[in-house]
Amino acid sequence: MPWKETHVMEERLKFIADFLKGEWNMSELCRAYGISRPTGNKVMLRYKTEGAEGLRNRSRATHRHPNQTAAEIAEKLIELRRAHPRWGPQKLRGRLVRKEPGVDWPAPSTIGALLKRSGLVSARRRVQRTPRAPIEHSAQLQGPNDVWCADFKGWFRTGDGRRCEPLTITDQFSRFLLTCHAVERPDGEHTYPLFERAFCEYGLPLAIRTDNGSPFATRGVGGLSRLAVWWLKLGIRLQRIEPGKPQQNGRHERMHRTLKQEVACPPRPSWPAQQQALEHFRYEYNFERPHQALDNATPGDHYTSSVRCYPNRHVIEYPGHYVVRRVRSNGEIRMRGQLHFLGEALSGELVGLDRIDDRYWHIHFGPVPLATFDGFTSKLLRQPPIAQPTDDL
């Protein structure tokens, strides 16, 4: 039965005082206070063993829950989180499952609650997201090396004041980070050796997806740069995202966000230290960091090198009815007695001229349309740029 509706502590003290007077036996005193005999005995026992402090209310929560995370497992989770403070519950669990598959690791929700209790989670402001219209998907990737994505991570300065702008190359299918190397200037001179090294190590992809900036593209005819011309001669197709639409290279951009958090916030004190951090990140990203979109496997589990070895010179051939002309060293070709500029990137290369009718000729470099020559006005009409990918596959 309940105590009377007064302050519980005061009632218990009065109950003890009345009992110690010796004027009541336990049964009579319990009836007077409206409690059961077992409750009265329990109060007396607590008073004898703990004094007045024993009369305070105690929590009725169990000392140990049957589903409580074992201390050893919790310690491993916390240790891994401290080593990788930006990994969430999914990645932490995925990493531990791969490392110790025989252990019954907690669910991600349980891991999240454990991190929160341990003070390893900081609250984030909720962002109201605007619903996006569905995107029409183009042909799905079939396997590794179908498409490589390349871009420069925005530049920053290392602690010694040197400009650092990492070039990154990823495999679109597996998300494998093929190259992550700092350069001082994002130009063809510094970029060419890095692509050549990637081709030597991993073989040649079927296509490379980039933005429309230098050194991947130019504003010249066909948007070709020397780098793009080299890729075409290797039998690599060109893909360009639309200007102002980085979401068409979304997987690569998401990797850049992780890269910035891990190695550029803050930058390392020196250029060698920064490059070492980039290499460490590349290894961890490829072989240790679980990827939720890959069912918590790593990119290294899904990537294999290309069967198309480098160097594998791809001879650009044109149909028999094409007229083939070599571009001069200054980037010009002669058409009907006049010189027309195509671009210095094509210097020394062979272009194909396809005669449409008495007036128009189409000019190609391999699969890329460059321009249309108008024989009546003797002018070059530029062709639309290379076909754009519609989304991030």
Number of C-alpha atoms within 10 A of each C-alpha: 11 10 15 11 7 8 9 15 14 11 15 20 15 13 18 18 11 14 18 11 8 9 10 13 11 17 14 13 19 21 13 11 17 14 16 16 16 12 14 21 14 12 18 20 14 15 17 11 10 11 11 14 11 15 20 12 9 7 7 6 7 7 6 7 8 6 7 10 15 10 9 8 15 17 12 13 21 18 12 15 19 12 10 14 13 14 16 15 21 18 21 23 21 22 21 17 15 14 11 10 11 8 10 9 19 19 11 16 11 14 21 18 13 19 19 13 10 11 9 13 16 8 6 6 6 6 6 6 6 6 6 6 6 6 9 7 11 11 6 9 13 9 14 20 27 19 24 25 24 22 21 18 19 11 17 15 19 19 15 11 11 13 16 23 18 25 22 23 25 24 24 25 20 22 25 25 23 23 20 23 20 26 19 14 15 20 13 15 11 15 18 14 11 20 20 15 14 15 19 13 14 19 19 28 23 17 18 24 23 24 23 19 15 15 21 25 20 17 13 15 22 22 22 29 23 19 19 20 21 16 20 22 17 20 21 19 19 23 19 22 21 20 11 9 12 16 15 22 24 15 18 23 16 11 16 18 11 14 20 14 12 17 18 18 9 13 20 18 14 15 21 12 14 22 19 16 17 21 17 13 19 20 16 14 21 22 14 19 21 24 18 12 10 13 10 18 20 25 23 18 12 15 20 15 14 17 11 16 15 17 12 12 12 12 11 16 14 18 10 8 10 17 14 18 16 16 22 19 14 14 18 19 19 13 15 7 8 10 13 16 16 24 23 19 22 24 17 15 17 18 25 24 22 20 16 10 8 9 12 18 21 20 27 21 23 19 15 20 19 26 21 20 22 15 15 9 8 16 14 21 15 18 17 12 17 18 12 15 16 16 17 16 16
